[in-house]
Amino acid sequence: MRMLILGALALALASAFLLYGTSYDTRLLEERVQAQERAVEQARRDISILKAERAHLARPERIEPLARAQGLRPATRSQMAMSPTEALARTRTGEFSSSALKETRN
């Protein structure tokens, strides 16, 4: 009978230590998850700020004066990219002049 009580006591102590260890590990994991969730939320805030900044900086009314100040001008039709079939159609109809072809090659 005494052995049974000692066995049950040892089993109870072992269970208590295992339960404490599991509880401690769970708390550590919860802290790590919360830290990662905070990092994700901060990254989302940063992304939204960057999107707003990009939208502000990419406004045409802001870019146009800066481009003109550097001597840039709007692209001409001969500088526009086109599909291969459109390019073939233009060369067959003679829409490209020889000077326009030279501009596209350079």
Secondary structure per residue as TSV (DSSP state, phi and psi in degrees):
chain	resnum	aa	ss	phi	psi
A	1	M	-	360.0	-40.2
A	2	R	H	-62.7	-39.1
A	3	M	H	-65.0	-36.3
A	4	L	H	-65.9	-41.0
A	5	I	H	-66.8	-44.6
A	6	L	H	-63.7	-38.8
A	7	G	H	-64.3	-43.4
A	8	A	H	-65.8	-38.1
A	9	L	H	-64.7	-44.3
A	10	A	H	-63.8	-41.4
A	11	L	H	-64.4	-39.2
A	12	A	H	-66.4	-42.1
A	13	L	H	-65.2	-43.1
A	14	A	H	-62.3	-41.6
A	15	S	H	-63.7	-39.3
A	16	A	H	-63.9	-44.2
A	17	F	H	-64.9	-42.0
A	18	L	H	-64.4	-40.5
A	19	L	H	-65.4	-40.9
A	20	Y	H	-63.9	-44.5
A	21	G	H	-61.8	-42.6
A	22	T	H	-65.5	-41.3
A	23	S	H	-64.3	-41.9
A	24	Y	H	-64.2	-45.6
A	25	D	H	-62.3	-38.0
A	26	T	H	-64.5	-42.5
A	27	R	H	-63.3	-40.8
A	28	L	H	-62.4	-43.9
A	29	L	H	-64.5	-39.2
A	30	E	H	-62.6	-40.4
A	31	E	H	-64.1	-42.0
A	32	R	H	-64.4	-41.5
A	33	V	H	-63.8	-43.3
A	34	Q	H	-63.9	-39.4
A	35	A	H	-64.1	-40.9
A	36	Q	H	-67.3	-38.1
A	37	E	H	-64.2	-39.3
A	38	R	H	-64.8	-40.2
A	39	A	H	-64.8	-40.2
A	40	V	H	-64.8	-43.0
A	41	E	H	-64.2	-40.3
A	42	Q	H	-64.6	-40.3
A	43	A	H	-64.1	-39.3
A	44	R	H	-63.6	-41.5
A	45	R	H	-63.4	-42.7
A	46	D	H	-62.2	-41.2
A	47	I	H	-63.2	-42.8
A	48	S	H	-66.1	-36.1
A	49	I	H	-66.3	-43.6
A	50	L	H	-64.1	-38.0
A	51	K	H	-63.6	-41.3
A	52	A	H	-65.5	-41.0
A	53	E	H	-64.2	-42.0
A	54	R	H	-63.2	-42.1
A	55	A	H	-63.5	-38.9
A	56	H	H	-67.1	-43.4
A	57	L	H	-74.9	-23.5
A	58	A	T	-91.9	8.2
A	59	R	-	-65.0	130.7
A	60	P	H	-59.3	-36.0
A	61	E	H	-68.6	-16.7
A	62	R	H	-89.9	-40.0
A	63	I	H	-74.4	-38.2
A	64	E	H	-57.9	-49.7
A	65	P	H	-62.7	-35.8
A	66	L	H	-65.8	-40.7
A	67	A	H	-67.6	-42.8
A	68	R	H	-66.1	-34.0
A	69	A	H	-65.1	-25.4
A	70	Q	T	-92.0	2.7
A	71	G	T	88.5	13.5
A	72	L	-	-84.9	152.9
A	73	R	-	-136.7	163.9
A	74	P	-	-59.1	148.9
A	75	A	-	-68.4	144.6
A	76	T	-	-87.3	168.7
A	77	R	G	-63.4	-34.2
A	78	S	G	-70.1	-17.6
A	79	Q	G	-89.5	-10.2
A	80	M	S	-75.4	142.2
A	81	A	-	-76.8	149.4
A	82	M	-	-141.4	165.4
A	83	S	-	-74.0	157.1
A	84	P	H	-59.3	-37.8
A	85	T	H	-68.0	-37.3
A	86	E	H	-67.2	-38.6
A	87	A	H	-64.1	-42.9
A	88	L	H	-62.6	-42.3
A	89	A	H	-63.2	-40.1
A	90	R	H	-67.7	-39.0
A	91	T	H	-70.6	-34.5
A	92	R	H	-69.5	-35.1
A	93	T	H	-84.8	-5.7
A	94	G	T	78.5	18.5
A	95	E	-	-68.0	-30.3
A	96	F	S	-82.6	130.3
A	97	S	-	-90.0	167.1
A	98	S	H	-64.3	-33.5
A	99	S	H	-70.2	-35.6
A	100	A	H	-67.9	-36.9
A	101	L	H	-65.7	-38.5
A	102	K	H	-64.7	-38.9
A	103	E	H	-63.3	-39.1
A	104	T	H	-73.4	-26.9
A	105	R	H	-76.1	-29.0
A	106	N	-	-82.0	360.0
